[in-house]
Amino acid sequence: MNDDHNISNEDNDLKGMAPKLSKLSTNNPFNPSESYFDSFTSKLQNRIDDEEEIKALAPTLLSIDKYNPFEVPKDYFEELPTIVQERVVESKKRSAGLEWLILLFRPRFAVPLVVTVFIAIAGIKYFNNNKIKNIEVAEELSLEDNLYYINESEILEHLTADASIENESVSEDDSGIEDYLLDNNIDESHLSNEL
């Protein structure tokens, strides 16, 4: 190998500067093996023999011109970004309403939507029918039937609670007057004279 293209390994400097690099092999991986040139002639002769055999078996196959039928149009790669950008802009111009309409007809969206609408309509009808039935039942009951289900003790508790609330409000009013009279040092005799 040529030493002017290699890093010199004087005084083991390579190990200190790059320990992993110093461990690599110094063999050139691109050198052909020793048997390459010996077997090259036989490989070449085999290919020539194969082509002669093809000529004998299929002469028309070898008479076909070898050309590439695929051509890239002139300035294709220069114009490609512009073409791609125009297509992207055109795809964004599609209306949102059309996209929603297309989305509605897709099975993964349409089936759950139809099921949800069906359940909602069935639920609304069910609750409206129960409401109408409850109203009809309530209208059928007379006032006496409704009073029959009320407990008398609850009525008495309610009436006594109303009376106690009224008494408390009256006593609060009286105590407020008494506090006013005491705070202002007003005598009872003075009040009775003025009345």
Buried (B, 14 or more C-beta within 10 A) or exposed (E): EEEEEEEEEEEEEBEEEEEEEBEEEEEEEEEEEEEEEEEEEEEEEEEEEEEEEEEEEEEEEEEEEEEEEEEEEEEEEEEEEEEEEEEEEEEEEEEEEEEEEEEEEEEEEEEEEEEEEEEEEEEEEEEEEEEEEEEEEEEEEEEEEEEEEEEEEEEEEEEEEEEEEEEEEEEEEEEEEEEEBEEEEEEEEEEEEEE
